[in-house]
Amino acid sequence: MLEWIKQWAEGIIIAVIIATILEMLLPDNKNKKYVTTVIGVYILFSIISPIISKFTGKNINIEDYISKSTEVSTSYSINNVALLENSSNVEEIYTKTLKADMIEKLKSRNYNTDYIELKVNTTSEKNYGEIQGIYLHISPLDKENSISNVETVNIDVSSNKTIKKNSLSEGEINVIKEFLMDTYGIDKNKIHVNREE
């Protein structure tokens, strides 16, 4: 009996030493808590297994439990990949919906959106989904698709100034930026409007 207790204590000491070495080698990341849990189960198994074997007379085979846990972890990995794919699809739909909403709201304010690009936070959990930047190319919306009356334009050939057709003034750009800032809660400095030249 004394020999059995000695072997049992040696088994526990070896398990604790192995667990300590593994914990020191682990990097500090999201998976550390799961590995620590597995190590704790290993130590608990090392403590309880000899006692159960002594009183029941049956040996507990750890290989059966390892094969079952491998099946579970494989299933977890497959589910994790599917979750990542769904996450990227949700982000893509979110961005497309935001773009469509911005285009419609600008159209209702008589602006045509030729180009729109959004930078959306998809990395940080704290500000997930927050708009980081808006890049627009807009022009005034034609009120009619037909040709309107032609105005007489006098061109001074001696000046070096160029005349821009359908361009937006700085005031209009500021109004658009204010509108987007109020509607989507984004900083005005993160909204970039390129005028049609």
DOVO-96603 format. One record per residue (C-alpha): x, y, z; residue in three letters; residue number from 1. Coordinates in steps of 0.5 Angstrom, whole numbers, plus 2048, in hexadecimal, padded with zeros to 3 digits. Example, Ala and Ser with C-alpha at 12.3 -4.5 7.8 and 13.67 -1.06 7.14 Angstrom:
BEGIN
> px py pz residuo num
> 819 7F7 810 ALA 1
> 81B 7FE 80E SER 2
This chain:
BEGIN
> px py pz residuo num
> 800 800 800 MET 1
> 806 805 802 LEU 2
> 809 803 7FB GLU 3
> 802 805 7F7 TRP 4
> 802 80C 7FB ILE 5
> 809 80D 7F9 LYS 6
> 808 80C 7F2 GLN 7
> 801 810 7F2 TRP 8
> 805 816 7F5 ALA 9
> 80A 815 7F0 GLU 10
> 805 815 7EA GLY 11
> 802 81B 7ED ILE 12
> 809 81F 7EE ILE 13
> 80B 81D 7E6 ILE 14
> 804 820 7E4 ALA 15
> 805 826 7E8 VAL 16
> 80C 827 7E5 ILE 17
> 809 826 7DE ILE 18
> 804 82B 7DF ALA 19
> 808 830 7E1 THR 20
> 80D 82F 7DC ILE 21
> 807 830 7D7 LEU 22
> 804 836 7DA GLU 23
> 80B 839 7DA MET 24
> 80C 838 7D2 LEU 25
> 805 83A 7D0 LEU 26
> 804 841 7CD PRO 27
> 7FF 846 7D0 ASP 28
> 7F9 846 7CB ASN 29
> 7F2 844 7CB LYS 30
> 7F3 83C 7CB ASN 31
> 7F7 83C 7D1 LYS 32
> 7F1 83C 7D6 LYS 33
> 7EF 835 7D2 TYR 34
> 7F6 832 7D2 VAL 35
> 7F6 834 7DA THR 36
> 7EF 830 7DA THR 37
> 7F2 82A 7D7 VAL 38
> 7F8 82A 7DB ILE 39
> 7F4 82A 7E1 GLY 40
> 7F0 825 7DF VAL 41
> 7F6 821 7DE TYR 42
> 7F9 822 7E5 ILE 43
> 7F2 820 7E8 LEU 44
> 7F2 81A 7E4 PHE 45
> 7F9 818 7E6 SER 46
> 7F6 819 7ED ILE 47
> 7F0 815 7ED ILE 48
> 7F1 810 7E8 SER 49
> 7F6 80C 7EC PRO 50
> 7F1 80C 7F2 ILE 51
> 7EB 809 7ED ILE 52
> 7F0 804 7EB SER 53
> 7F2 802 7F2 LYS 54
> 7EA 801 7F4 PHE 55
> 7E7 7FF 7EE THR 56
> 7EC 7FA 7EB GLY 57
> 7EB 7FD 7E4 LYS 58
> 7F1 801 7E1 ASN 59
> 7EF 808 7DE ILE 60
> 7F1 808 7D7 ASN 61
> 7F3 810 7D5 ILE 62
> 7F4 80E 7CE GLU 63
> 7EC 80D 7CD ASP 64
> 7EB 814 7D0 TYR 65
> 7F0 817 7CC ILE 66
> 7ED 814 7C5 SER 67
> 7E6 817 7C7 LYS 68
> 7E9 81E 7C9 SER 69
> 7ED 81E 7C2 THR 70
> 7E6 81D 7BF GLU 71
> 7E3 822 7C3 VAL 72
> 7E8 827 7C1 SER 73
> 7E8 826 7BA THR 74
> 7E1 827 7BA SER 75
> 7E2 82E 7BD TYR 76
> 7E7 830 7B8 SER 77
> 7E2 82E 7B2 ILE 78
> 7DD 832 7B6 ASN 79
> 7E2 838 7B7 ASN 80
> 7E4 838 7B0 VAL 81
> 7DC 839 7AE ALA 82
> 7DB 83E 7B3 LEU 83
> 7E1 842 7B0 LEU 84
> 7DE 842 7A9 GLU 85
> 7D7 844 7AC ASN 86
> 7DB 84A 7AF SER 87
> 7DE 84C 7A9 SER 88
> 7D7 84B 7A5 ASN 89
> 7D4 850 7AA VAL 90
> 7D9 855 7AA GLU 91
> 7D8 855 7A2 GLU 92
> 7D1 856 7A3 ILE 93
> 7D2 85B 7A8 TYR 94
> 7D6 85F 7A4 THR 95
> 7D2 85E 79D LYS 96
> 7CC 860 7A1 THR 97
> 7CF 867 7A4 LEU 98
> 7D1 869 79D LYS 99
> 7CA 868 79A ALA 100
> 7C8 86C 7A0 ASP 101
> 7CD 871 79F MET 102
> 7CB 872 797 ILE 103
> 7C4 872 799 GLU 104
> 7C4 877 79E LYS 105
> 7C9 87C 799 LEU 106
> 7C4 87A 793 LYS 107
> 7BE 87D 798 SER 108
> 7C3 883 799 ARG 109
> 7C4 884 791 ASN 110
> 7CB 881 791 TYR 111
> 7CD 87C 78C ASN 112
> 7D2 877 78F THR 113
> 7D7 874 78A ASP 114
> 7DC 871 78F TYR 115
> 7DC 86F 796 ILE 116
> 7E0 86B 79B GLU 117
> 7E0 86A 7A2 LEU 118
> 7E5 868 7A7 LYS 119
> 7E1 864 7AD VAL 120
> 7E4 862 7B3 ASN 121
> 7E4 85A 7B3 THR 122
> 7EA 859 7B7 THR 123
> 7E9 85C 7BE SER 124
> 7E3 859 7C2 GLU 125
> 7E2 860 7C6 LYS 126
> 7E1 864 7C0 ASN 127
> 7DE 85E 7BB TYR 128
> 7DA 860 7B5 GLY 129
> 7DC 868 7B6 GLU 130
> 7DD 86C 7B0 ILE 131
> 7E5 86E 7B0 GLN 132
> 7E5 872 7A9 GLY 133
> 7E0 873 7A3 ILE 134
> 7E3 875 79C TYR 135
> 7DE 878 797 LEU 136
> 7DE 87A 790 HIS 137
> 7D7 87E 78F ILE 138
> 7D4 883 78A SER 139
> 7CE 887 78A PRO 140
> 7C8 883 788 LEU 141
> 7C5 885 781 ASP 142
> 7BE 887 783 LYS 143
> 7BC 885 77C GLU 144
> 7BF 880 777 ASN 145
> 7BD 885 771 SER 146
> 7C1 88B 76F ILE 147
> 7BF 891 772 SER 148
> 7BF 898 76F ASN 149
> 7C6 89A 76D VAL 150
> 7C9 8A0 771 GLU 151
> 7CE 8A5 76D THR 152
> 7D5 8A4 770 VAL 153
> 7DA 8AA 76F ASN 154
> 7E1 8A7 76F ILE 155
> 7E7 8AC 771 ASP 156
> 7ED 8A9 76D VAL 157
> 7F2 8AD 770 SER 158
> 7F1 8AA 777 SER 159
> 7F4 8A4 779 ASN 160
> 7EE 8A1 77D LYS 161
> 7EA 89B 77C THR 162
> 7E3 89A 77C ILE 163
> 7E1 893 77F LYS 164
> 7DA 890 77D LYS 165
> 7D6 88D 783 ASN 166
> 7DB 88E 788 SER 167
> 7D9 88F 78F LEU 168
> 7DB 895 793 SER 169
> 7DF 895 79A GLU 170
> 7D8 897 79D GLY 171
> 7D4 891 79A GLU 172
> 7DA 88C 79C ILE 173
> 7D9 88E 7A3 ASN 174
> 7D2 88E 7A3 VAL 175
> 7D3 886 7A1 ILE 176
> 7D8 885 7A6 LYS 177
> 7D3 888 7AB GLU 178
> 7CE 884 7A9 PHE 179
> 7D2 87D 7A9 LEU 180
> 7D5 87F 7B0 MET 181
> 7CE 880 7B3 ASP 182
> 7CB 87A 7AF THR 183
> 7D0 875 7B1 TYR 184
> 7D4 878 7B7 GLY 185
> 7DB 878 7B3 ILE 186
> 7E0 87D 7B4 ASP 187
> 7E0 883 7AF LYS 188
> 7E7 882 7AE ASN 189
> 7E6 87B 7AC LYS 190
> 7E1 87D 7A6 ILE 191
> 7E5 87E 79F HIS 192
> 7E1 881 799 VAL 193
> 7E4 881 793 ASN 194
> 7E1 886 78E ARG 195
> 7DF 885 787 GLU 196
> 7E4 888 783 GLU 197
